[in-house]
Amino acid sequence: MQENENILPDTCNFRDVQPIMMNLPYPPIQVRKKNKDYANILSFDYCGSVSEMSAITQYINNENRLSCGNCDMAKTILGIAMAEMIHLQKLGQLIFLLGGTIDFSVRHRNGKEQLWTPEYIDIPEHAKKMLLADIESEKGAIYQYRMHMRMIKDNYINAVLARIIKDEEYHIMMLQMLVKEM
């Protein structure tokens, strides 16, 4: 019996990977009152083109492509993706409390709904370009969160968004360090 030479060796172990985020607690997940307009605003952060869903998908794709050649970088990318999953969960909880719907659809003011699509993600070929695309995505998320904080007049929601921004800023720092190491 011939041995299969197309088996990937188990050289990159992800068992000990933890979410990469600021070592700060999140504020309690609460809202002043139900508000579907606020839920719709948060739907953009949840699953719009610049969103946690897009970030998670982009990071997981990059991690998968890097894991065979650069295990340490892949582990960092996976840790960032795990933090983005926590952000997605927090946003989903806020949307629920606000009386919104969690179904991977962005709800525009004109009533139009737009389903999340992988077309939102950037998939460059080379590791450095991946990292630079990830940095730009994080910057876009921070900009969008700040814009939404100006639109949402609820201190509880804005405290959660401000805490998420701290993680996104930390991710930029981590990604910049990875770029410098190349």
Protein Blocks (a to p, Z undefined) as FASTA:
>chain_A
ZZdfkbccdfbccklpccddddddddddddfbdcfklmmmmmmmmmmmbdfklmmmmmmm
mmmmmmmmmmmlmmmmmmmmmmmmmmmmmmmmmmmmnopacehiacdfkopacdddfklp
ccdfbfklmmmmmmmmmmmmmmmmmmmmmmpccfklmmmmmmmmmmmmmmmmmmmmmmmm
ZZ
